[in-house]
Amino acid sequence: MPGAQAEERTPELEAFMDELRKLRTRAGEPSFRKMAAKSGAVSHATLHLTVTGRRLQPWETVREFVRACDGDEEEWHARWQGVQLVLSADREPDPAPDPAPARSQWRSKRVLVPLALVVAAAIAAVVVVLLPGGENAPEPPHPGDASKFVADVTIPDDTVVKPGTQFVKVWELKNTGTVEWKKRYLRRTDLPVAPGACRTPDRIPVNDTAPQGNVQVTVTVGTPPTAPADCKVFWKMVDEQDRELFPGNRPIYFSVLVRP
């Protein structure tokens, strides 16, 4: 049930949050801690604000909420842009000098905005398809640097493993840019590691890789001693100074089901 803060939200924002709550319900009502563990990119408190806060959260946060509930990112991005459009319109000052025309103009704006929302949603869907990284995606610190995930060499997603055991996960990556990879690592994103999660080193080395070359990256994983448990651990490439090298790219991950 929406709390007292809902009274301070616009109807459009409250409706958007209500739809996000329904999405979470359809996903089985996972706890926000489980959603944060599945996301690997935001905290449970931030995800909670997505459906309880007074403001529309940034798309990056809403996206992780949607991903954690297995929602359609393109659809929800279009919805988010529509709500953002409405809220931006409501914040615009009215140029009318006297109160009566200003009130009339504000009302007409609320009537016309849903039409703009439909158009914006349609355009957003096309933009998301054509530009998956988004025009505002952060650039890598080294011009010409680029990477591509090639394959899970071992342990496909949702492999069933025993509690209290170890396995070796191997990914294959490709250096698709023009910059040679030297002294790089994959860093785990959910540090510090929560109790009951799979145990790994905080970061693992990536062998030096020439442009257009492939490299296999290996990590030894220890499963929690009790089951059932689901382990999904995300990783991002960093340099020796722990600087993230592909901030606009999605993390790679492994996902296992710990069962007796």
BELCORWO-V763294 format. One record per helix or strand of 3 or more residues. SS is the DSSP state (A for helix, B for strand). FROM is the first residue (numbers start at 1). LEN is the number of residues. If there is no record, write none. Layout:
# BELCORWO-V763294
SS FROM LEN
SS FROM LEN
This chain:
# BELCORWO-V763294
A 4 5
A 11 16
A 32 8
A 44 9
A 59 10
A 73 19
A 99 32
B 147 6
B 159 3
B 166 10
B 184 5
B 203 4
B 214 9
B 229 10
B 252 7
